[in-house]
Amino acid sequence: MKVQFLSFEGCALAGAARASLEKALRDCGIDGYEEIDILDPGIADHLRAWGSPTILIDGADVSSQRKGDGIGCRVYPTPNRVPDAELIASRLSEALANGRA
């Protein structure tokens, strides 16, 4: 399973999203994730199209949204404006159940 955290320096919501991701990973007993700076010129174009912050599991967005058409800030329809740890853990568990670990 590939878990990716996409953001850019200065993103106001990156810290909260990262904290949710790290809690979900701990809760699921999964170590590590790849952190990607979407402003890095060496990053593939298909990763740049996601807003910041975005969490991908095997290339799929944890909130089941589609990527946008360019770099920008991303706000989720949740109380703290980022995916909560429970949603992320649910998606991680689904990936584990489907044998993508």
Helices and strands as residue ranges (DSSP letters): E 3-7, H 14-28, E 34-37, H 45-48, E 54-57, E 60-61, H 85-97
